[in-house]
Amino acid sequence: MMNALAQVTRVTEIGSPDLDEQLFKVDLSCEQQTSCNSCASKSSCATGQVTKAIGNKQHAWSLTTPLKVSEGDIVEIALPEKALLSAAALVYLVPLLFLFLGAVIGAEISEAIFEGQEWLSIVLGAGFALLSGMLVKAKLRRTKHDAEQQVTLIRTLGQQLEVK
């Protein structure tokens, strides 16, 4: 499991099967952390400049817990490492594989029909990569709920301090 800090954005009391225990649905917001702020060459790096221009991305998570938390609390959560790594592999490796597959198929068809012109290889490579991107996106939408259910609350750190 990977740990991260998140801020509670909403707390909803839900009914539980057992009347003895009270359950809460907690919505969380987690800011994506990059290493660009601590890098020595951030002023000359393109990635650092893009991060500075776009800003950090917010991720939304939700979990069910018996612990009472308040809106605005900072909590430490455990993220499912297997689910995150498999999603990253899907997002990066499958389109790359389909790009190469489309390029090879395009090259073979081009050799047989169009006397080796490269345009078909380029078009099929880009088309296969785009198609795989859409398939991966649909797959991740279907499995998003499973990953959300695997997020666990480790501890509550309380309200965020305001520095003046």
Salt bridges, closest charged atoms under 4 A:
ASP27 OD2 - ARG10 NH2 2.73
ASP27 OD1 - LYS25 NZ 3.15
GLU76 OE1 - ARG155 NE 2.48
GLU148 OE2 - LYS144 NZ 3.78
